[in-house]
Amino acid sequence: MPTSFGKRARTRQKFSKGFRRHGMPAVSRLLVIHKKGDYVDIVCDPSVQKGMPYSYYHGRTGIVFNVTQRAVGVEVNKVVGNRVIKKRIHVRLEHVRKSRCNELFLRRVKENDAAHHEAHLKGESIKTKRQIPGPKPGCFVSGTMEVLEPAPFVESY
């Protein structure tokens, strides 16, 4: 049982890279543009110790609220007792990646805008609200009667 309670205590597996994945991150990871309101995933890179968030935030998704030269401010929801607190932390770019959590939503918004534009040109109005799928259509089930009987017992000795 460990007795120390440092910032990286009990993170041997959490802050470790996979086989043949060691080394510094690529430059392209630093060149990604983050804007306020973007969803980002906090994934700690153990090869970079600067700007690493506390282990609780590893794997969490948050919203960017501040952008600086080398870091971004991320707002993450944290459950404390019976309430949810919005925690604001600053994380270096090496430990952040763009989230794909709202990809489907953004695609749907784009499709709805295109559909509204086409309908506006035609002078029509359309409904883009998603409909709940109704019950499956009815069908008749027919089959032949099959009587199941146990197989006769045969002694084999």
C-alpha positions as CSV (number, residue, x, y, z in Angstrom):
1,M,0.0,0.0,0.0
2,P,1.5,3.3,-1.0
3,T,2.0,6.0,1.6
4,S,2.8,9.0,-0.6
5,F,0.1,11.2,-2.0
6,G,1.9,13.2,-4.7
7,K,0.4,14.6,-7.8
8,R,1.4,11.6,-9.9
9,A,0.8,9.0,-7.2
10,R,-0.7,5.7,-8.5
11,T,-0.5,6.7,-12.2
12,R,1.8,4.0,-13.4
13,Q,-0.6,2.6,-16.0
14,K,-2.6,5.8,-16.5
15,F,0.4,7.9,-17.5
16,S,2.2,5.4,-19.7
17,K,2.5,5.1,-23.4
18,G,1.9,2.0,-25.4
19,F,4.5,-0.3,-27.0
20,R,6.5,1.5,-29.6
21,R,4.7,4.7,-29.0
22,H,7.3,6.4,-26.8
23,G,9.0,9.7,-27.5
24,M,8.0,13.3,-28.0
25,P,4.7,14.2,-29.7
26,A,4.7,15.4,-33.4
27,V,4.8,19.1,-34.2
28,S,1.4,18.8,-35.9
29,R,-0.1,18.3,-32.4
30,L,1.0,21.7,-31.4
31,L,-0.2,23.4,-34.6
32,V,-3.9,22.5,-34.1
33,I,-6.0,25.6,-33.8
34,H,-8.2,25.7,-30.7
35,K,-11.0,28.3,-30.4
36,K,-13.2,29.3,-27.5
37,G,-16.2,27.0,-27.3
38,D,-14.5,24.0,-28.9
39,Y,-14.8,20.6,-27.2
40,V,-11.5,19.1,-26.4
41,D,-10.4,15.8,-24.8
42,I,-7.8,16.0,-22.1
43,V,-5.3,13.1,-22.7
44,C,-2.1,13.4,-20.7
45,D,1.1,12.8,-22.7
46,P,3.7,11.4,-20.2
47,S,6.7,12.4,-22.3
48,V,5.9,16.1,-21.6
49,Q,5.7,17.0,-17.9
50,K,5.1,20.7,-18.3
51,G,1.5,21.8,-18.2
52,M,0.3,18.3,-17.4
53,P,-3.1,18.3,-15.6
54,Y,-3.9,16.3,-12.5
55,S,-4.7,12.6,-13.1
56,Y,-8.4,13.1,-12.5
57,Y,-8.8,15.1,-15.7
58,H,-7.1,12.4,-17.9
59,G,-9.7,11.2,-20.4
60,R,-12.2,14.0,-19.6
61,T,-13.9,16.2,-22.2
62,G,-14.3,19.9,-21.6
63,I,-14.9,23.2,-23.4
64,V,-12.2,25.7,-24.2
65,F,-12.7,29.0,-22.4
66,N,-9.3,30.6,-22.9
67,V,-6.5,30.3,-25.4
68,T,-2.9,31.3,-24.8
69,Q,0.3,30.8,-26.8
70,R,1.2,27.4,-25.4
71,A,-1.9,26.3,-23.5
72,V,-5.6,26.3,-23.4
73,G,-8.1,26.9,-20.6
74,V,-10.6,24.0,-20.3
75,E,-13.8,23.9,-18.3
76,V,-14.6,20.4,-17.1
77,N,-17.5,19.2,-15.0
78,K,-16.5,17.4,-11.8
79,V,-18.9,15.5,-9.5
80,V,-18.2,16.5,-5.9
81,G,-20.6,14.9,-3.4
82,N,-24.1,15.5,-4.7
83,R,-23.4,18.4,-7.1
84,V,-21.5,19.1,-10.3
85,I,-18.8,21.8,-10.2
86,K,-17.4,23.4,-13.3
87,K,-13.6,23.3,-12.8
88,R,-11.4,25.6,-14.9
89,I,-7.9,24.3,-15.6
90,H,-5.1,25.4,-18.0
91,V,-3.5,22.6,-19.9
92,R,-0.6,22.7,-22.4
93,L,-1.4,21.8,-26.0
94,E,0.5,18.5,-25.8
95,H,-2.2,17.1,-23.4
96,V,-5.2,18.2,-25.4
97,R,-6.9,17.0,-28.6
98,K,-10.0,18.0,-30.5
99,S,-13.0,16.0,-29.4
100,R,-15.3,14.2,-31.7
101,C,-18.2,14.2,-29.3
102,N,-20.4,16.7,-31.3
103,E,-19.4,15.6,-34.8
104,L,-22.8,14.1,-35.6
105,F,-24.6,17.2,-34.2
106,L,-22.5,19.6,-36.4
107,R,-23.1,17.4,-39.5
108,R,-26.8,17.5,-38.8
109,V,-26.8,21.3,-38.4
110,K,-25.0,21.6,-41.7
111,E,-27.5,19.3,-43.5
112,N,-30.5,21.1,-41.9
113,D,-29.1,24.5,-43.0
114,A,-28.6,23.2,-46.6
115,A,-32.2,21.8,-46.6
116,H,-33.6,25.1,-45.2
117,H,-31.8,27.0,-47.9
118,E,-33.1,24.8,-50.7
119,A,-36.6,25.0,-49.4
120,H,-36.4,28.8,-49.1
121,L,-35.3,29.1,-52.7
122,K,-38.4,27.0,-53.7
123,G,-40.7,29.0,-51.4
124,E,-41.5,26.0,-49.2
125,S,-41.2,25.3,-45.5
126,I,-39.8,22.1,-44.2
127,K,-39.6,20.4,-40.8
128,T,-36.1,19.3,-39.7
129,K,-37.1,18.0,-36.3
130,R,-36.2,14.4,-35.9
131,Q,-39.1,12.0,-35.6
132,I,-39.3,9.1,-33.3
133,P,-39.6,5.9,-35.3
134,G,-43.1,4.5,-35.0
135,P,-44.1,0.9,-34.4
136,K,-43.1,-1.7,-36.9
137,P,-45.7,-2.6,-39.6
138,G,-47.9,-5.6,-38.8
139,C,-47.5,-8.9,-40.5
140,F,-49.1,-12.4,-40.4
141,V,-47.1,-15.3,-39.0
142,S,-48.0,-18.7,-40.4
143,G,-46.4,-22.0,-39.8
144,T,-47.1,-25.7,-39.6
145,M,-47.8,-27.4,-36.3
146,E,-44.8,-29.4,-35.1
147,V,-45.2,-31.7,-32.1
148,L,-42.1,-32.3,-30.1
149,E,-41.6,-35.7,-28.4
150,P,-38.8,-37.0,-26.4
151,A,-36.5,-39.5,-28.1
152,P,-37.0,-43.1,-27.0
153,F,-34.5,-44.3,-24.3
154,V,-32.2,-47.0,-25.6
155,E,-29.8,-48.8,-23.3
156,S,-26.3,-49.2,-24.8
157,Y,-24.1,-51.5,-22.7
